[in-house]
Amino acid sequence: MEDSKKLIQFLVDTSRKKYSLLNQLLEITKLQGVDINSNSLNSLLDHIKQKQEIMNEIDKMDRQFYNSFVELKKILNIKSLEDINSIEFSEVYELKSMVSTVMNKLSEIEQLDQKNIKGLSSEIETLKEEMKQFKVQTKVAKSYGGPNSNPYGKNNQGFYIDGKK
């Protein structure tokens, strides 16, 4: 019983830490949106690196959470959180609440990420169109009067040949 309570408390603490990291992740995701809107690619790359570091940390926590939860399920002989006797283990309410809060924060981050992805895709399409225009302009400039081009051929002197002689 004491081991079960310790495991539940560990799960609650881990969920709190994860929630804190998710808040940091949300703030970075917001900054990524600002980077996308202002075309700050270097800043966007920095934020992506920061975000990846946090996600790596969250992955470690998730593994610890999962392993502890599996152990708790074995000790209590249950299949899910819902099967835990909440009268005997009052900490379960807090754990359920934290898990729900974490899931809501994940959803919020996912929605913002999707918005950022759409914004980035739009910027990429705009950039592609600008590149097409640049290529066309470069081609026109080369073929029509560039500094080393002669539209009538290289060293072509215009002279008239009379075929009646």
C-alpha positions in Angstrom: 0.0 0.0 0.0 2.8 2.4 0.9 4.6 1.6 -2.4 1.4 2.3 -4.2 1.0 5.8 -2.6 4.7 6.6 -3.4 4.2 5.6 -7.0 1.0 7.6 -7.3 2.8 10.6 -5.8 5.7 10.1 -8.2 3.2 10.1 -11.1 1.6 13.3 -9.8 5.0 15.0 -9.5 6.1 13.8 -12.9 2.9 15.2 -14.4 3.5 18.5 -12.7 7.0 18.7 -14.1 5.7 17.8 -17.6 3.0 20.5 -17.4 5.7 23.0 -16.5 7.8 21.9 -19.5 4.7 22.0 -21.7 4.1 25.7 -20.7 7.7 26.4 -21.8 7.0 24.6 -25.1 3.8 26.6 -25.6 5.7 29.9 -25.2 8.4 28.8 -27.6 5.6 27.7 -30.1 4.1 31.2 -29.8 7.5 32.7 -30.5 7.9 30.5 -33.6 4.7 32.1 -34.9 6.2 35.5 -34.5 9.3 34.3 -36.2 7.3 33.0 -39.1 5.3 36.2 -39.5 8.4 38.3 -39.4 10.5 36.0 -41.6 13.2 35.6 -38.9 14.6 32.3 -40.0 17.6 32.3 -37.7 15.4 32.9 -34.7 13.0 30.2 -35.9 15.8 27.7 -36.1 17.0 28.6 -32.6 13.4 28.1 -31.3 13.2 24.8 -33.0 16.4 23.7 -31.3 15.1 24.9 -27.9 11.8 23.1 -28.5 13.6 19.9 -29.4 15.6 19.9 -26.2 12.4 20.3 -24.1 10.7 17.5 -26.1 13.6 15.2 -25.4 13.3 15.9 -21.7 9.5 15.3 -21.9 10.2 12.0 -23.6 12.4 10.9 -20.7 9.7 11.9 -18.3 7.1 10.0 -20.3 9.2 6.8 -20.1 9.5 7.2 -16.4 5.8 7.9 -16.0 4.9 4.8 -18.1 7.3 2.5 -16.3 6.0 3.7 -12.9 2.4 3.4 -14.1 3.0 -0.2 -15.3 4.5 -1.0 -11.9 1.5 0.6 -10.1 -0.9 -1.4 -12.2 0.9 -4.7 -11.3 0.9 -3.8 -7.6 -2.8 -2.9 -7.5 -3.8 -5.4 -10.1 -5.7 -2.9 -12.2 -5.9 -2.1 -15.9 -6.4 1.7 -15.8 -6.5 4.7 -13.6 -10.2 4.5 -13.4 -9.9 1.1 -11.6 -8.0 2.6 -8.6 -10.0 2.9 -5.4 -10.2 6.7 -4.9 -11.3 6.3 -1.3 -8.3 4.2 -0.4 -6.0 6.4 -2.6 -7.1 10.0 -2.4 -4.0 11.1 -4.4 -5.7 9.6 -7.5 -8.0 12.6 -7.9 -4.9 14.9 -8.2 -3.3 12.5 -10.6 -6.4 12.3 -12.8 -6.7 16.1 -12.7 -3.0 16.5 -13.7 -3.2 14.0 -16.5 -6.3 15.9 -17.8 -4.5 19.3 -17.5 -1.5 17.9 -19.4 -3.7 16.6 -22.2 -5.4 19.9 -22.5 -2.1 21.7 -22.8 -0.9 19.3 -25.4 -4.0 20.0 -27.4 -3.4 23.7 -27.2 0.2 23.3 -28.3 -0.9 21.1 -31.2 -3.4 23.7 -32.4 -0.8 26.4 -32.4 1.7 24.2 -34.1 -0.8 23.5 -36.9 -1.4 27.3 -37.3 2.4 27.8 -37.5 2.7 25.1 -40.1 0.1 26.7 -42.3 1.8 30.1 -41.9 5.1 28.6 -42.8 3.7 26.7 -45.8 2.2 30.0 -47.0 5.6 31.7 -46.7 7.3 28.9 -48.6 4.7 29.2 -51.4 5.3 32.9 -51.6 9.1 32.3 -51.7 8.7 29.7 -54.5 6.7 32.2 -56.6 9.3 34.9 -56.0 12.0 32.5 -57.1 10.1 31.7 -60.3 9.8 35.4 -61.1 13.5 35.9 -60.4 14.4 33.1 -62.8 12.2 34.5 -65.5 13.7 38.0 -65.0 17.2 36.6 -65.1 16.5 34.7 -68.3 15.0 37.8 -69.9 18.0 39.9 -68.8 20.5 37.4 -70.3 18.7 37.1 -73.6 17.9 40.7 -74.1 20.7 43.1 -73.9 22.9 41.9 -71.1 26.4 43.4 -71.0 28.0 40.5 -72.9 25.2 39.6 -75.2 24.5 40.7 -78.7 21.0 39.8 -79.8 22.2 39.3 -83.4 25.0 36.9 -82.7 28.6 37.1 -81.8 30.7 39.7 -83.7 28.0 39.9 -86.4 28.6 42.8 -88.7 25.6 43.7 -90.7 26.4 43.8 -94.4 24.3 43.3 -97.5 25.2 40.6 -100.0 23.9 41.3 -103.5 23.1 38.1 -105.2 22.8 39.6 -108.8 26.5 40.1 -109.5 
